[in-house]
């Protein structure tokens, strides 16, 4: 029986310690939500997410540090110290830049509570629509091989249809290019085929081209280069 009592005491002690650690990990800040998901719009430059919290303790709490998992996300606060029962909000500003697709960012908030450090992890998920999809971005030929036409299929997002009517060369005039460019419309304002044919395969060449459209007022197509290489 003594052995059983000792075992029960040990289990109780471990359980008590685990509960204490859980409560400590929970901290004194209650967050309305720790994860925010946002669907960005075309042309949107940044996403602002607000994380609302309340100090549920009986003493003031100071936020000692905030940080993000990358430099594209900046957390900011109205102030650092919050009285018992006081609420506040943390603003996380995510710079979209040239990013597309699903983005996952983390914000860490560090506090001083009862003389001890505590941290909270917030997450921000942003889905950024991609204006166009290029089925093949790099078209390659080898010096000395038989010349031939290669193509890149272009699909425009259905939410932002546009007419592709030209190709722009990065470093020179299209007339001076070592390639011939042709655009074939498959579905109006939605799907195209860019055909590229080298004029000669006698020497190594690397060129970068961009699609052009009268509908592209923001010059967004410049974010989608297509490469034609002879090597």
Secondary structure, 3 states (H helix, E strand, C coil): CHHHHHHHHHHHHHHHHHHHHHHHHHCCEEECCCEEEEECCCCCCEEEEEEEEEECCCCCEEEEEEEECCCCEEEEECCCEECCCCEEEEEEEEECCCCCEEEEEEEEEEEEECCEEEEEEEEEEEEECCCEEECCCEEEECCCCCCCEEEEEEEECHHHCCCCCEEEECCCCHHHCCEEEEEEEEECCCEEEEEEEECCCCCCEEEEEEEECCCCCCCHHHHCCEEEEEC
